Amino acid sequence: MATTTAAITLTSDLMSDSISVSASSTLMKAGTTADGLDQMDYGVIEIPTGDQYDLICSTPTASKATKLYVKNHSIDETRYVSIMIDAQDIGRLYGGDWMFIPADFHDANADVEITSNGGTNKIEYALLHEGTTLVAS
Amino acid sequence: MATTTATITLSSTDLLSDELALTTTCTLTKTTTSTGIEDTTGLNRKKITSTAKGTTSGQITLYTADDFAAIPYLYIKNLETTVGNRIFIYDDTTSGDPIQFQLDAGDWAFIPMHGDKTYKAYATTNPTSMEFMVMGQDQ
């Protein structure tokens, strides 16, 4: 079993007292605390502005555990990418932003779609999962 | 100007042949600028008592549409320890209330969302504890 952990730290001086929030989770397969996610798709890709593209087209198996990480490496804060899963808006990442969610791939068509706005954006992504439906050639 | 940062670390020593050690930090800024955000809901801890979307009570509203300008950054964690006690985050503005993502026990998420939508949470179990915080720019 592979053991993979995801941790976040949020810090801020927005309030009178400092904010320092930390959370960590071990990435497990669905329905268990004994077996970790053991597959990963990882890549870095430039997304040209305009069309919507499938960032990940090998659909993760519905009802299985899946974690999605995406970072927009653009240094231009006016550029952004829109992230959709199964044609539903999920998030919008401006230059420098990242996201991490336990994604909900609730049916066989739920792939990850991305659209670049304002110019080309370089994207880093990782999908940690326990199985995908491979696309036949 | 306030400085707010979010750092993620993905790590594993046995998923790949080489060690996975991915760390990245972003500074949360007002949309399309390099100026730091100035507003937050603060950290909330609440119990969800609704087991379905569309019910009249028991869901938790995480964010109300247009409360912040453009991008609300959402941090949320499922505080339960029993596997299968899931929290579902859904878009209450769009027709059909589509689910955005789901958190099993112990899971957390961080995502810049759409500022013009209302986001709510329900769970598989009544009650389910969670914590969340929204950061952004009030308008």
Interface residues (C-beta under 8 A of the other chain):
Chain A: A2 T3 T4 T5 A6 A7 I8 T9 L10 T11 S12 D13 L14 M15 I19 V21 A23 S25 T26 M28 A30 G31 T32 T33 L37 D38 M40 A65 Y69 K71 E77 T78 Q88 D89 I90 G91 R92 L93 Y94 G96 D97 W98 M99 F100 I101 P102 A103 D104 H106 A126
Chain B: A2 T3 T4 T5 A6 T7 I8 T9 L10 S11 S12 T13 D14 L15 L16 L20 L22 T24 C26 T27 L28 T29 T31 T32 T33 S34 I37 E38 D39 T40 G42 L43 I71 Y75 K77 V83 G84 F88 D91 T94 P98 I99 Q100 F101 Q102 L103 D104 G106 D107 W108 A109 F110 I111 P112 M113 H114 K117 M133 M135
